């Protein structure tokens, strides 16, 4: 039962939301446009706000559903483990050639179920860092750093090692952003040139 549910968590995380939205509504593979990442940020950049909201909500739901599995089946396993398995699925989805997103929305859903105060701390930090720096990837990496710091100073949270590896994982996922920053080509979230990457829907009557 445990291994079957862990596999289910991975498969839930593997649902490529941005890829599905891009192909169904816009007739494009989002991995060929913008930053080429099938996540919520690139969805906003390429497909617009409406599509990005759909992707964010579904991706959050993936993490939450996976984290809820051990609770529903009364397993003596911390929901965080199932949520993190879903995050791995989101980043390396079997349904999309193992080319996935960068973990942030699915992690939010997993934390919301596994430990809601942690979710609040991590994502207040996420939005604050983006507000101050205007770089989404800084906010994304700050999620792992905030989780690591909070767990280190909180005796009831015993996930320091996991959050350390998670932070390194986030840095790895955002290595292209770090490279672009060094090269001076990483766009800020308020960069007006990002509108040039926008793609209209197949049906011009649909506004996303």
TORKOL-4160 file (C-alpha; in steps of 0.2 Angstrom, whole numbers, padded with zeros to 4 digits, m for minus):
208
<pt num="1" X="0000" Y="0000" Z="0000"/>
<pt num="2" X="0014" Y="0012" Z="0005"/>
<pt num="3" X="0023" Y="0010" Z="m0011"/>
<pt num="4" X="0008" Y="0011" Z="m0022"/>
<pt num="5" X="0003" Y="0027" Z="m0014"/>
<pt num="6" X="0020" Y="0035" Z="m0016"/>
<pt num="7" X="0019" Y="0030" Z="m0034"/>
<pt num="8" X="0002" Y="0038" Z="m0035"/>
<pt num="9" X="0009" Y="0054" Z="m0027"/>
<pt num="10" X="0023" Y="0054" Z="m0041"/>
<pt num="11" X="0010" Y="0052" Z="m0055"/>
<pt num="12" X="m0001" Y="0066" Z="m0048"/>
<pt num="13" X="0014" Y="0077" Z="m0048"/>
<pt num="14" X="0018" Y="0072" Z="m0065"/>
<pt num="15" X="0002" Y="0079" Z="m0073"/>
<pt num="16" X="0010" Y="0093" Z="m0084"/>
<pt num="17" X="m0003" Y="0107" Z="m0081"/>
<pt num="18" X="0006" Y="0121" Z="m0091"/>
<pt num="19" X="0009" Y="0109" Z="m0106"/>
<pt num="20" X="m0009" Y="0104" Z="m0106"/>
<pt num="21" X="m0016" Y="0122" Z="m0105"/>
<pt num="22" X="m0004" Y="0127" Z="m0119"/>
<pt num="23" X="m0008" Y="0113" Z="m0131"/>
<pt num="24" X="m0027" Y="0113" Z="m0128"/>
<pt num="25" X="m0030" Y="0132" Z="m0128"/>
<pt num="26" X="m0016" Y="0139" Z="m0138"/>
<pt num="27" X="m0010" Y="0124" Z="m0149"/>
<pt num="28" X="0008" Y="0127" Z="m0143"/>
<pt num="29" X="0021" Y="0118" Z="m0133"/>
<pt num="30" X="0025" Y="0130" Z="m0119"/>
<pt num="31" X="0043" Y="0122" Z="m0118"/>
<pt num="32" X="0047" Y="0130" Z="m0135"/>
<pt num="33" X="0043" Y="0148" Z="m0129"/>
<pt num="34" X="0048" Y="0161" Z="m0117"/>
<pt num="35" X="0060" Y="0153" Z="m0104"/>
<pt num="36" X="0055" Y="0136" Z="m0111"/>
<pt num="37" X="0049" Y="0131" Z="m0093"/>
<pt num="38" X="0032" Y="0122" Z="m0091"/>
<pt num="39" X="0028" Y="0131" Z="m0075"/>
<pt num="40" X="0017" Y="0145" Z="m0069"/>
<pt num="41" X="0029" Y="0159" Z="m0071"/>
<pt num="42" X="0032" Y="0155" Z="m0090"/>
<pt num="43" X="0014" Y="0152" Z="m0092"/>
<pt num="44" X="0010" Y="0170" Z="m0086"/>
<pt num="45" X="0024" Y="0176" Z="m0098"/>
<pt num="46" X="0018" Y="0167" Z="m0113"/>
<pt num="47" X="0000" Y="0163" Z="m0111"/>
<pt num="48" X="m0007" Y="0176" Z="m0100"/>
<pt num="49" X="m0014" Y="0179" Z="m0083"/>
<pt num="50" X="m0030" Y="0167" Z="m0085"/>
<pt num="51" X="m0019" Y="0153" Z="m0090"/>
<pt num="52" X="m0007" Y="0156" Z="m0076"/>
<pt num="53" X="m0020" Y="0156" Z="m0063"/>
<pt num="54" X="m0027" Y="0139" Z="m0070"/>
<pt num="55" X="m0009" Y="0132" Z="m0069"/>
<pt num="56" X="m0005" Y="0138" Z="m0052"/>
<pt num="57" X="m0022" Y="0132" Z="m0045"/>
<pt num="58" X="m0020" Y="0115" Z="m0052"/>
<pt num="59" X="m0001" Y="0113" Z="m0048"/>
<pt num="60" X="m0005" Y="0118" Z="m0030"/>
<pt num="61" X="m0019" Y="0105" Z="m0030"/>
<pt num="62" X="m0007" Y="0092" Z="m0036"/>
<pt num="63" X="0004" Y="0095" Z="m0021"/>
<pt num="64" X="m0011" Y="0096" Z="m0009"/>
<pt num="65" X="m0019" Y="0080" Z="m0015"/>
<pt num="66" X="m0003" Y="0070" Z="m0014"/>
<pt num="67" X="0001" Y="0076" Z="0004"/>
<pt num="68" X="m0017" Y="0071" Z="0009"/>
<pt num="69" X="m0015" Y="0053" Z="0003"/>
<pt num="70" X="m0007" Y="0046" Z="0020"/>
<pt num="71" X="m0020" Y="0056" Z="0030"/>
<pt num="72" X="m0034" Y="0048" Z="0020"/>
<pt num="73" X="m0028" Y="0031" Z="0021"/>
<pt num="74" X="m0023" Y="0033" Z="0039"/>
<pt num="75" X="m0004" Y="0029" Z="0036"/>
<pt num="76" X="0009" Y="0033" Z="0050"/>
<pt num="77" X="0019" Y="0044" Z="0038"/>
<pt num="78" X="0022" Y="0062" Z="0037"/>
<pt num="79" X="0012" Y="0070" Z="0023"/>
<pt num="80" X="0027" Y="0080" Z="0018"/>
<pt num="81" X="0036" Y="0065" Z="0011"/>
<pt num="82" X="0021" Y="0062" Z="m0001"/>
<pt num="83" X="0020" Y="0080" Z="m0005"/>
<pt num="84" X="0039" Y="0080" Z="m0010"/>
<pt num="85" X="0037" Y="0065" Z="m0020"/>
<pt num="86" X="0023" Y="0075" Z="m0030"/>
<pt num="87" X="0036" Y="0089" Z="m0032"/>
<pt num="88" X="0048" Y="0077" Z="m0039"/>
<pt num="89" X="0035" Y="0072" Z="m0051"/>
<pt num="90" X="0031" Y="0090" Z="m0056"/>
<pt num="91" X="0049" Y="0093" Z="m0060"/>
<pt num="92" X="0053" Y="0077" Z="m0069"/>
<pt num="93" X="0036" Y="0071" Z="m0075"/>
<pt num="94" X="0034" Y="0054" Z="m0084"/>
<pt num="95" X="0020" Y="0061" Z="m0094"/>
<pt num="96" X="0031" Y="0075" Z="m0102"/>
<pt num="97" X="0048" Y="0067" Z="m0105"/>
<pt num="98" X="0054" Y="0072" Z="m0088"/>
<pt num="99" X="0054" Y="0090" Z="m0093"/>
<pt num="100" X="0044" Y="0099" Z="m0079"/>
<pt num="101" X="0042" Y="0114" Z="m0069"/>
<pt num="102" X="0052" Y="0122" Z="m0055"/>
<pt num="103" X="0043" Y="0115" Z="m0039"/>
<pt num="104" X="0036" Y="0131" Z="m0032"/>
<pt num="105" X="0017" Y="0129" Z="m0034"/>
<pt num="106" X="0016" Y="0111" Z="m0030"/>
<pt num="107" X="0027" Y="0113" Z="m0015"/>
<pt num="108" X="0014" Y="0126" Z="m0009"/>
<pt num="109" X="0000" Y="0114" Z="m0010"/>
<pt num="110" X="0011" Y="0100" Z="m0001"/>
<pt num="111" X="0016" Y="0112" Z="0013"/>
<pt num="112" X="m0002" Y="0118" Z="0015"/>
<pt num="113" X="m0008" Y="0101" Z="0020"/>
<pt num="114" X="0008" Y="0095" Z="0028"/>
<pt num="115" X="0012" Y="0110" Z="0039"/>
<pt num="116" X="0001" Y="0126" Z="0036"/>
<pt num="117" X="0012" Y="0138" Z="0046"/>
<pt num="118" X="0027" Y="0132" Z="0036"/>
<pt num="119" X="0018" Y="0136" Z="0020"/>
<pt num="120" X="0014" Y="0153" Z="0026"/>
<pt num="121" X="0031" Y="0157" Z="0031"/>
<pt num="122" X="0039" Y="0151" Z="0015"/>
<pt num="123" X="0027" Y="0160" Z="0003"/>
<pt num="124" X="0027" Y="0176" Z="0013"/>
<pt num="125" X="0045" Y="0175" Z="0010"/>
<pt num="126" X="0043" Y="0171" Z="m0008"/>
<pt num="127" X="0032" Y="0186" Z="m0012"/>
<pt num="128" X="0042" Y="0198" Z="m0001"/>
<pt num="129" X="0059" Y="0193" Z="m0010"/>
<pt num="130" X="0050" Y="0195" Z="m0027"/>
<pt num="131" X="0044" Y="0212" Z="m0022"/>
<pt num="132" X="0061" Y="0218" Z="m0016"/>
<pt num="133" X="0071" Y="0210" Z="m0030"/>
<pt num="134" X="0059" Y="0209" Z="m0045"/>
<pt num="135" X="0066" Y="0192" Z="m0049"/>
<pt num="136" X="0055" Y="0177" Z="m0047"/>
<pt num="137" X="0069" Y="0164" Z="m0046"/>
<pt num="138" X="0076" Y="0173" Z="m0031"/>
<pt num="139" X="0059" Y="0171" Z="m0023"/>
<pt num="140" X="0058" Y="0153" Z="m0028"/>
<pt num="141" X="0075" Y="0149" Z="m0020"/>
<pt num="142" X="0070" Y="0159" Z="m0004"/>
<pt num="143" X="0056" Y="0146" Z="m0001"/>
<pt num="144" X="0069" Y="0133" Z="0002"/>
<pt num="145" X="0080" Y="0144" Z="0012"/>
<pt num="146" X="0066" Y="0150" Z="0023"/>
<pt num="147" X="0061" Y="0132" Z="0026"/>
<pt num="148" X="0078" Y="0127" Z="0031"/>
<pt num="149" X="0080" Y="0142" Z="0043"/>
<pt num="150" X="0064" Y="0140" Z="0051"/>
<pt num="151" X="0066" Y="0121" Z="0054"/>
<pt num="152" X="0083" Y="0124" Z="0061"/>
<pt num="153" X="0077" Y="0136" Z="0075"/>
<pt num="154" X="0061" Y="0126" Z="0078"/>
<pt num="155" X="0063" Y="0111" Z="0089"/>
<pt num="156" X="0046" Y="0103" Z="0083"/>
<pt num="157" X="0052" Y="0103" Z="0065"/>
<pt num="158" X="0064" Y="0089" Z="0061"/>
<pt num="159" X="0067" Y="0092" Z="0043"/>
<pt num="160" X="0083" Y="0101" Z="0042"/>
<pt num="161" X="0092" Y="0089" Z="0031"/>
<pt num="162" X="0077" Y="0087" Z="0019"/>
<pt num="163" X="0076" Y="0106" Z="0018"/>
<pt num="164" X="0094" Y="0108" Z="0015"/>
<pt num="165" X="0093" Y="0096" Z="0000"/>
<pt num="166" X="0077" Y="0104" Z="m0006"/>
<pt num="167" X="0086" Y="0121" Z="m0006"/>
<pt num="168" X="0100" Y="0114" Z="m0016"/>
<pt num="169" X="0087" Y="0106" Z="m0027"/>
<pt num="170" X="0079" Y="0123" Z="m0030"/>
<pt num="171" X="0096" Y="0130" Z="m0034"/>
<pt num="172" X="0099" Y="0116" Z="m0047"/>
<pt num="173" X="0082" Y="0119" Z="m0055"/>
<pt num="174" X="0085" Y="0138" Z="m0057"/>
<pt num="175" X="0103" Y="0136" Z="m0063"/>
<pt num="176" X="0098" Y="0143" Z="m0080"/>
<pt num="177" X="0091" Y="0159" Z="m0071"/>
<pt num="178" X="0107" Y="0161" Z="m0061"/>
<pt num="179" X="0117" Y="0159" Z="m0077"/>
<pt num="180" X="0106" Y="0172" Z="m0086"/>
<pt num="181" X="0108" Y="0184" Z="m0071"/>
<pt num="182" X="0127" Y="0183" Z="m0072"/>
<pt num="183" X="0126" Y="0186" Z="m0091"/>
<pt num="184" X="0114" Y="0201" Z="m0088"/>
<pt num="185" X="0100" Y="0194" Z="m0098"/>
<pt num="186" X="0088" Y="0187" Z="m0084"/>
<pt num="187" X="0072" Y="0197" Z="m0085"/>
<pt num="188" X="0064" Y="0205" Z="m0070"/>
<pt num="189" X="0045" Y="0202" Z="m0067"/>
<pt num="190" X="0041" Y="0220" Z="m0072"/>
<pt num="191" X="0051" Y="0219" Z="m0088"/>
<pt num="192" X="0040" Y="0227" Z="m0102"/>
<pt num="193" X="0049" Y="0217" Z="m0115"/>
<pt num="194" X="0041" Y="0201" Z="m0108"/>
<pt num="195" X="0025" Y="0205" Z="m0117"/>
<pt num="196" X="0034" Y="0201" Z="m0134"/>
<pt num="197" X="0033" Y="0183" Z="m0129"/>
<pt num="198" X="0014" Y="0183" Z="m0127"/>
<pt num="199" X="0005" Y="0170" Z="m0139"/>
<pt num="200" X="m0014" Y="0173" Z="m0143"/>
<pt num="201" X="m0026" Y="0158" Z="m0141"/>
<pt num="202" X="m0031" Y="0147" Z="m0156"/>
<pt num="203" X="m0048" Y="0154" Z="m0154"/>
<pt num="204" X="m0046" Y="0173" Z="m0154"/>
<pt num="205" X="m0063" Y="0174" Z="m0144"/>
<pt num="206" X="m0055" Y="0166" Z="m0129"/>
<pt num="207" X="m0046" Y="0179" Z="m0118"/>
<pt num="208" X="m0033" Y="0172" Z="m0106"/>
